[in-house]
Amino acid sequence: MAAATRLSVRNIHKSFGAHEVLRGISLDAHDGDVISLLGASGSGKSTFLRCINLLEIADQGEIVVDGERIEMTMKNGHAVPASRKQVDRIRAELGMVFQSFNLWSHMTILDNVIEGPVHVLKRPRAECIAEAEALLEKVGIAEKRHAYPAHLSGGQQQRAAIARALAMKPKVMLFDEPTSALDPELVGEVLRVMRSLAEEGMTMLVVTHEMGFARNVSNRVIFMRSGEIDSDGPPEELFGKGGSPAFRQFIGTFGK
Amino acid sequence: MDFPFLFQTMKTLLAALPVTLGLFSLSVLFGGFLAILIVWMRVGGNPILSRFARGYIFVFRGSPLLIQMFLVFYGLGQFGFIRHSFVWPALREPFVCAVLSLALCTAGYTAEIFRFGLRAVPPREIEAARAIGMSGFLLVRRIIAPIAFRHALPAYSTEIVMMVKSTALASLVTVWEVTGVAQRLISQTYRTMEVFLCAAIIYLVLNFLILQAMALLEHYLSPHRRAAAPLVPGGLPVSR
């Protein structure tokens, strides 16, 4: 299996003040990989995900998206991206799904989905609308396309947010605890959409507490602990005998 | 009731309405642009510009508009370099002075109104826009400004209504707008009550129309705050 490397992250370090949140994380995601990032809260998994699309700027390390290295430079003793244009372009190639959906409240669902393609990618509007409607159909909320985010349930909003990210035709999808803000009965509808994306071969990085998803959908599980990768491997292995004692203890707290 | 007199008064006052409307619309227009510039300086991150903007807002909100207008009208001419500059032919005109001081003043208030609108924009929605590759002017134009403007609109309507009324001060720097013409009529007829009542009615009707228009605009811009399903059965309350 010699799939192309979609995302390569080398030795990411990040501190907030004196607190070192990430202590040298490295990761390669190949085409079609579905990687679940697990870990207790405070283990740095969300920060790591946010460093990848530069919503947080890592103090150190290297990020390569689909062969393109993000250029960094030093300013006042801090690492900063060298080119805003490059950051914008890289972000457009990485789909991000947030814990609290973050849809634009003043736009309809359809407008949310076409916003990026029309205004960032500058593609013809009619074409974007047709694609957006197909995406909304796919995530099962086509009938809500003219509704506003506030009029949708959490599960519907998150599915709209996934459609919004997909509309950019991303090379990698990043999910930051996509089901953590949802009531239990709404988690399933979002997970189903994510599973079908995985089956279509989308490269995905998923920060999650959904053990079922990590175990059954992802092909690789990374367990983070105090800013480092504790265990890394296929779910059969980690959930079988391969997991570290810390990982065992962690999944033990989920009652599984 | 002397209806012929009231009718005649109304007719005379209405003839001055274009001047009032001109003062109002030009000062709101220029004041609005100036306010955007001041807000940009205020929140842009440069400490010197930010301090300047704070000072500007303090001065123009903290002193009486009438004194500002007198300073512009009587004061500027005392400076030789202004009197001999190319702007002097314009600044000699009472109408220009009135528009200038009204615009300068409303810009201070409007800047604060816009700034509060900006603060109401949810950071998460800005982050979502960055995450799809938006930044700079595109981010402001597509996401930040539309949300901020919606939040600012109710307070901005009030400011606009204040501006309609503030144009009356221009009569004191010899601009013949509705109030000025009313005073001239009174000095000719000594019928204070009737004439000022007519003038008040003109301002009331004008403001009624403006408030209606602003309410319509607000209604048009906020379908997301109306309509069905206020209860979201799941997830966080939706960020506004």
Interface residues (C-beta under 8 A of the other chain):
Chain A: N53 L55 R84 V87 D88 R89 I90 R91 A92 L94 M96 F98 S100 F101 N102 L103 W104 S105 H106 M107 E115 G116 H119 V120 Y148 P149 A150 H151 L152 S153 G154 G155 Q157 Q158 A161 R164 A165 M168 A181 L182 D183 E185 L186
Chain B: P122 R124 E125 E127 A128 A129 R130 A131 I132 G133 M134 S135 G136 L138 R142 I143 P146 I147 R150 L221 S222 P223 H224 R225 A227 A228 A229 P230 V232 P233 G234 G235 L236 V238 S239 R240
